[in-house]
Amino acid sequence: MPASGPREDPGEVRRQKLRARGILVSALGYATGLGVVVLAGRLWGSPVPPSTLVELGTATVAAVGALYLMAVTGATRWVKGWDPHFVYLPMLVTVGLLALYMRASPETRWILVHGWVASLALVAGFAAFWPLVGLSALWLATYLWVAKNSPGFYLRQELVVVFAVAFASVMCSLASERFRRQREEVKKLARQLEDANRRLAELALRDPLTDAHNRRFLEEFLQHEVGRAERTGWPLVVAMVDLDDFKVYNDTQGHLAGDEVLRRVAQAMRSCVRRSDLVARYGGEEFTVVLVETQPEDGARVLERIRSCVASLPMPGAEVLPWGAVTVSVGAACYPQDGSTAHELLRRADDALYRAKSKGKNRVEFARPLASGGPSGIPQVSFGRVSRD
């Protein structure tokens, strides 16, 4: 099977498409600017030479094409440090192209000046105030340079245009900054809501007392692991773990002490298994352990380690219990020999747990074969020694 490459971030793919779409929208604006240059030249009797129009068209197509390729290929990461939303570089291109248009047809500068205000409106909410003010100042300096080198230059008239455009640019920049801050605030709230939902979902799948996973998560996890074991052929060990004589401890030491026992037992069990395994609270003082990709012999050693670890926990008042300590009985079943479904494995493990209780508690028992009840070949562990049923 060929190795699959790294998965693309859906959010980043969506942002690339939006940037590419924005570049295409700006291309319509540049086409309109070229149309103004051609139409104004004909109306005012000073047509732009065809060679100049070809040069303007070539420069426009090259600039827009380069920006579009950057957007669709993700090359915008090269400028992400100073242009995170990919708006400042296109605005610089706009300054350059509008300057070329005005230089080719100076009479159109009073019309083309509106193109700058339109470009500010297009980036509203994605650009900050001061970068837009700086770009506007660059654009106005370019405008004055073109105007000064054009016939019929009249400074006061040009300053009126510059003042009007500067005022409009500042207003657009302020609006863009306000929208940008609102977008950032909305994104921040969305992240907080996502984190809160994730925490709520996690809490819904955990037992609030022991912080072990709950029965709902156990059922989903076990269904998934049984299916995976069926596909891969890896064995699976499922164990039911029950505290011995827990009612006696609760009645003599109180429910708060009993809750502390449950918490410490769950913590001790989690410390004995891998991160890929599962410890879940099945109900009351009963837990379930799922050991994934585990052979029966290895599972027996892990479950014995759990039994021994729990028995060694120093718990106040444990001397009232028959063993003088908090102990657990364990019943285990293995996939596939003891069952092919999650329900069957849990039922066989529960039968083995009942047998462990009937044999004196504080021991690990594995499920017996379905057919005759004879020797299973699965190791039976009790009080630190391995035997076979």
PyMOL commands that set and color helices and strands:
alter all, ss='L'
color gray80, all
select helices_A, chain A and resi 10-43+50-73+75-79+88-104+106-122+129-148+155-204+215-232+246-253+255-271+296-311+318-320+342-358
alter helices_A, ss='H'
color red, helices_A
select strands_A, chain A and resi 236-243+278-283+286-292+328-335+363-366+379-382+385-388
alter strands_A, ss='S'
color yellow, strands_A
deselect
rebuild
show_as cartoon
